[in-house]
Amino acid sequence: MSDSEHQIQVGGAYSVHPKCFPAMAQYVALGHLHRPQVVHSSPVPTRYSGSPLAYSFSEHNQKKMVVLVDVEPGKPAQITEILLSSGKPLIKWAAKEGTSQVQTWVDEGKDGNAWIDLTLHMDKPLTMEDVQLLRNMHEGIVNIWPILPDMQHSLSESELSNLSDEQMFIRFYERQIGVSPDPELVKLFLELTSDTSEDEEPIAESEEMAG
């Protein structure tokens, strides 16, 4: 299944065995799955035609099609695959040399008429200006996934204990989002944590008085 598909159940079961399809049928057309495919173990011609377009980047390498079926009583179904080529393709880029490599690809005209899912290796977090620069390079860039050198490195408990709330929030944000948080967002976070701490103090005092 692709990222854009959801699991479904029929009568509480996750699947139905292909041999359950009636042998007298000339053709069985199935839906839901986005990748076109033939069900080989069915007693009759059975197919998923798939979706007409790719709905997520997990489907970027799938060939989309429609299936034309001509049937006449007492004769085998005549099946024709018609490939679909209209619409923008979904392409994944992995720029291990940073933004300069993206610029080179754009200058070369690579995948000019495509939607791009970009994985970008960086030596420091992206700024909002960097993000805007990338989107200006190629109007088809949809997702940007920064990869930082320290994303595989986890701090020990002692190292974490030496970080302030602000430092911990900035580190978490950079690891999750790949860009540095806006100063206003950091300020809001610190205000919220401060309000939470103040709200908890009277509760602790009332518990001591009750004891």
C-alpha positions in Angstrom: 0.0 0.0 0.0 1.1 3.6 -0.6 1.1 6.5 1.9 -2.2 7.7 0.4 -4.0 4.5 0.9 -5.9 3.3 4.0 -6.4 -0.2 5.2 -9.9 -1.5 4.8 -11.6 -4.6 6.2 -14.4 -6.8 4.7 -16.4 -8.6 7.3 -13.6 -8.2 9.8 -11.1 -9.8 7.5 -8.1 -8.0 6.0 -8.2 -9.9 2.8 -10.3 -12.3 0.6 -8.7 -15.2 -1.1 -8.7 -14.9 -4.9 -10.2 -18.3 -5.3 -13.4 -16.9 -3.8 -14.2 -15.1 -7.0 -16.9 -16.8 -9.1 -15.5 -18.9 -11.9 -18.4 -18.0 -14.2 -17.5 -14.3 -14.2 -15.7 -13.1 -17.3 -13.8 -10.4 -15.5 -13.3 -9.1 -11.9 -12.4 -5.5 -11.4 -11.1 -4.5 -8.0 -10.5 -1.1 -6.5 -8.9 0.7 -3.6 -5.2 -0.2 -4.3 -3.4 2.5 -6.2 -0.8 0.3 -8.0 -2.1 -1.5 -11.1 -1.7 -5.2 -10.7 -3.0 -8.6 -11.9 -4.3 -11.1 -9.3 -2.7 -14.2 -10.8 -4.2 -16.9 -8.5 -7.8 -15.9 -9.4 -9.8 -18.5 -11.4 -11.0 -15.6 -13.7 -9.1 -12.5 -15.1 -8.9 -10.2 -12.1 -7.1 -6.9 -11.8 -6.6 -3.7 -9.9 -6.6 -1.0 -12.5 -5.0 1.4 -9.9 -5.4 5.1 -9.5 -5.3 7.4 -12.5 -2.8 9.7 -10.8 -0.1 9.3 -8.2 -1.4 10.6 -4.9 1.8 10.5 -2.9 5.5 10.4 -3.5 5.5 6.7 -2.4 3.9 6.1 -5.8 6.5 8.0 -7.8 7.8 5.0 -9.7 4.4 3.5 -10.6 3.1 3.4 -14.1 -0.5 4.6 -14.1 -3.1 3.1 -16.5 -6.7 2.4 -17.3 -7.8 -1.1 -18.3 -10.2 -1.4 -21.3 -12.3 -4.6 -21.1 -14.4 -5.9 -24.0 -16.7 -8.8 -23.1 -19.1 -10.9 -25.1 -21.3 -13.8 -23.9 -19.4 -17.1 -24.0 -16.1 -15.5 -25.0 -12.9 -14.6 -23.0 -12.6 -11.0 -22.0 -10.4 -8.9 -24.2 -8.2 -6.8 -22.0 -6.2 -3.8 -23.2 -3.9 -1.7 -20.9 -3.8 2.0 -21.8 -0.9 3.9 -20.1 -1.6 7.4 -18.8 1.1 10.0 -19.4 -0.6 13.3 -18.8 -0.1 15.3 -15.6 3.1 16.1 -13.8 5.3 13.2 -12.6 6.3 12.8 -9.0 10.1 12.8 -8.7 12.4 12.3 -5.7 15.6 14.2 -5.5 18.4 13.5 -3.0 20.9 16.4 -3.0 23.9 15.1 -1.0 26.0 18.2 -2.0 23.5 20.7 -0.6 21.7 23.6 -2.3 24.5 24.0 -4.9 23.6 20.6 -6.3 19.9 21.6 -6.6 20.9 24.8 -8.4 23.0 22.7 -10.9 20.1 20.4 -11.6 17.7 23.3 -12.1 20.2 25.0 -14.5 20.4 21.7 -16.5 16.6 21.6 -16.8 16.3 18.4 -14.8 12.7 17.4 -14.2 11.5 20.9 -15.1 7.8 19.8 -15.4 7.6 17.7 -12.3 6.6 17.8 -8.6 9.7 17.3 -6.5 10.2 15.6 -3.1 13.6 17.0 -2.1 16.0 15.4 0.5 18.7 17.9 1.2 22.0 17.2 3.0 23.1 20.3 4.9 25.8 21.2 7.4 23.5 23.5 9.3 19.7 23.9 9.7 17.8 25.6 6.9 16.6 29.1 7.5 13.3 30.4 6.1 15.3 32.3 3.5 16.9 29.1 2.4 13.5 27.4 2.0 12.2 30.3 -0.1 15.4 30.3 -2.2 14.9 26.6 -3.0 11.2 27.1 -3.9 12.2 30.0 -6.2 14.8 27.7 -7.9 12.1 25.2 -8.9 8.4 26.0 -8.6 7.6 22.2 -8.5 9.4 21.6 -5.1 6.7 20.3 -2.8 8.6 18.8 0.2 12.0 19.6 1.6 13.6 17.1 4.0 16.9 18.5 5.4 19.4 15.9 6.6 21.8 17.3 9.2 25.1 15.7 10.3 24.1 15.3 14.0 20.6 13.9 13.3 22.0 10.4 14.1 23.6 11.6 17.3 21.7 11.4 20.5 22.8 13.2 23.6 23.3 11.4 26.8 21.1 12.1 29.9 24.0 14.1 31.5 24.4 16.2 28.3 20.6 16.9 28.1 20.5 17.9 31.8 23.0 20.7 31.0 20.8 22.2 28.3 18.3 25.0 29.1 14.7 24.7 28.1 15.4 27.1 25.2 18.3 25.0 24.0 16.4 21.8 24.2 13.4 23.2 22.3 15.7 24.6 19.5 17.5 21.3 19.2 14.2 19.3 19.1 12.7 21.7 16.5 15.8 21.5 14.2 15.9 17.7 14.4 12.2 17.4 13.6 11.7 20.2 11.1 15.2 20.7 9.7 15.1 24.5 10.1 15.8 26.8 13.0 12.7 28.0 14.8 11.6 31.5 14.4 12.6 33.7 17.5 9.0 34.5 18.1 8.1 30.8 18.3 10.9 30.2 20.8 9.6 33.1 22.8 6.1 31.7 22.8 7.4 28.3 23.9 9.2 29.8 26.8 6.2 31.8 27.8 4.0 28.7 27.8 6.5 26.6 29.8 6.7 29.5 32.3 2.9 29.7 32.6 2.8 26.0 33.2 5.4 26.1 36.0 3.5 28.9 37.7 0.2 27.0 37.5 1.8 24.0 39.1 3.3 25.8 42.1 0.0 26.6 44.0 -1.0 23.0 43.7 2.2 21.8 45.3 1.7 24.3 48.1 -1.9 23.3 48.8 -0.9 19.7 49.0 1.8 20.5 51.6 -0.8 22.5 53.7 -3.3 19.5 53.4 -0.5 17.2 54.7 
